[in-house]
């Protein structure tokens, strides 16, 4: 377990930015595509910065596997050793279910230097439909993800899905205008029943 993780310090983004860039560089030198995700991507697209109502940094990596189970196995055998070798602690996140035990759906808290980042898994199925654990379940296709594009976040460029507008709409429905109640995923954010 990661003790007392620090997510975003809205008074000073420097440590979060530094750790985000370290993680991205680690994946890049190992030939793994990684993108901004969820509220972090929304902030980059809408405000070119972090959203004050968001409390964490979200990214996803794109696997070459074609099912959730294959991706989770890859995370255990490839990604976990890579992160541990480079000094990261990993805490798998299990999602509560209406019935039965919580499920591992591909979200991990990774931490180093007291900074924690949410790392999500993503993949294309055999028909090139795109999945990100828990929130995108085939609504986008490969041509809407690749080629990746760059977006600005706090004066630095990061990768995002090609059609980031559609990607964010799938997750948040209406996201272009800031909400008075803060960042809210649409009611269908948790879509594990459709994950394959």
KAMOHU-V338595 format. One record per pair of residues at least 6 apart in sequence whose ideal C-beta (glycine too) atoms are under 8 Angstrom apart, sorted by sequence separation. I is the first residue (numbers start at 1). GAP is how many residues later the second one is. If there is no record, write none. Layout:
BEGIN
[[I:GAP] [I:GAP]]
END
This chain:
BEGIN
[[9:6] [27:6] [28:6] [35:6] [43:6] [65:6] [84:6] [96:6] [97:6] [110:6] [111:6] [124:6] [125:6] [130:6] [131:6] [151:6] [152:6] [161:6] [169:6] [9:7] [27:7] [43:7] [63:7] [83:7] [94:7] [95:7] [109:7] [110:7] [123:7] [124:7] [131:7] [150:7] [151:7] [160:7] [168:7] [8:8] [36:8] [43:8] [63:8] [65:8] [94:8] [95:8] [109:8] [122:8] [123:8] [130:8] [150:8] [151:8] [6:9] [7:9] [42:9] [65:9] [94:9] [95:9] [109:9] [110:9] [122:9] [129:9] [130:9] [150:9] [151:9] [24:10] [40:10] [80:10] [94:10] [95:10] [108:10] [109:10] [122:10] [129:10] [130:10] [149:10] [150:10] [23:11] [43:11] [63:11] [93:11] [107:11] [108:11] [121:11] [122:11] [129:11] [130:11] [148:11] [149:11] [172:11] [39:12] [42:12] [92:12] [95:12] [107:12] [108:12] [120:12] [121:12] [129:12] [130:12] [148:12] [149:12] [172:12] [107:13] [120:13] [125:13] [128:13] [148:13] [149:13] [151:13] [172:13] [173:13] [40:14] [93:14] [106:14] [107:14] [120:14] [122:14] [128:14] [130:14] [148:14] [171:14] [172:14] [39:15] [92:15] [93:15] [106:15] [128:15] [130:15] [147:15] [149:15] [171:15] [40:16] [92:16] [93:16] [145:16] [146:16] [39:17] [40:17] [41:17] [91:17] [144:17] [145:17] [40:18] [61:18] [90:18] [91:18] [124:18] [144:18] [145:18] [171:18] [39:19] [40:19] [90:19] [91:19] [143:19] [144:19] [38:20] [90:20] [91:20] [37:21] [89:21] [124:21] [140:21] [36:22] [37:22] [88:22] [89:22] [144:22] [145:22] [36:23] [37:23] [88:23] [89:23] [140:23] [144:23] [35:24] [88:24] [34:25] [35:25] [87:25] [93:25] [34:26] [86:26] [107:26] [140:26] [34:27] [35:27] [83:27] [106:27] [107:27] [139:27] [140:27] [33:28] [34:28] [105:28] [106:28] [32:29] [33:29] [105:29] [32:30] [140:30] [75:31] [136:31] [139:31] [72:32] [75:33] [16:34] [27:34] [72:34] [136:34] [24:35] [71:35] [135:35] [136:35] [23:36] [135:36] [13:37] [20:37] [68:37] [19:38] [68:38] [20:39] [95:39] [10:40] [16:41] [8:42] [10:42] [8:46] [75:46] [8:47] [7:48] [8:48] [7:49] [8:49] [72:49] [7:50] [71:50] [135:50] [71:51] [30:52] [71:52] [68:53] [70:53] [135:54] [137:54] [68:55] [134:55] [135:55] [26:56] [67:56] [134:56] [135:56] [138:56] [26:57] [66:57] [134:57] [137:57] [59:58] [61:58] [63:58] [65:58] [66:58] [67:58] [134:58] [137:58] [58:59] [59:59] [60:59] [61:59] [63:59] [64:59] [66:59] [26:60] [56:60] [57:60] [58:60] [59:60] [60:60] [61:60] [62:60] [63:60] [66:60] [56:61] [57:61] [59:61] [60:61] [61:61] [62:61] [134:61] [56:62] [58:62] [60:62] [133:62] [68:63] [131:64] [23:65] [68:65] [131:65] [125:71] [60:72] [60:73] [38:80] [37:81] [38:82] [37:83] [62:83] [2:87] [23:87] [105:87] [2:89] [103:89] [1:90] [22:90] [105:90] [19:93] [19:94] [23:94] [37:95] [95:95] [97:95] [19:96] [23:96] [18:97] [20:97] [38:97] [95:97] [15:98] [19:98] [15:99] [16:99] [15:100] [16:101] [48:103] [50:103] [5:104] [48:104] [49:104] [50:104] [48:105] [49:105] [5:106] [45:106] [48:106] [2:107] [44:107] [6:108] [44:108] [2:109] [5:109] [6:109] [7:109] [44:109] [4:110] [5:110] [6:110] [41:110] [43:110] [5:111] [35:113] [40:113] [2:114] [44:114] [33:115] [36:115] [45:115] [44:116] [36:117] [41:119] [45:119] [45:120] [36:122] [35:123] [36:123] [41:123] [45:123] [35:124] [36:124] [34:125] [35:125] [33:126] [35:126] [41:126] [42:126] [53:126] [41:127] [51:127] [68:127] [54:128] [68:128] [46:129] [53:129] [54:129] [67:129] [42:130] [46:130] [53:130] [46:132] [51:132] [38:133] [42:133] [24:134] [21:135] [24:135] [17:137] [20:138] [17:139] [13:141] [42:141] [39:144] [38:147]]
END
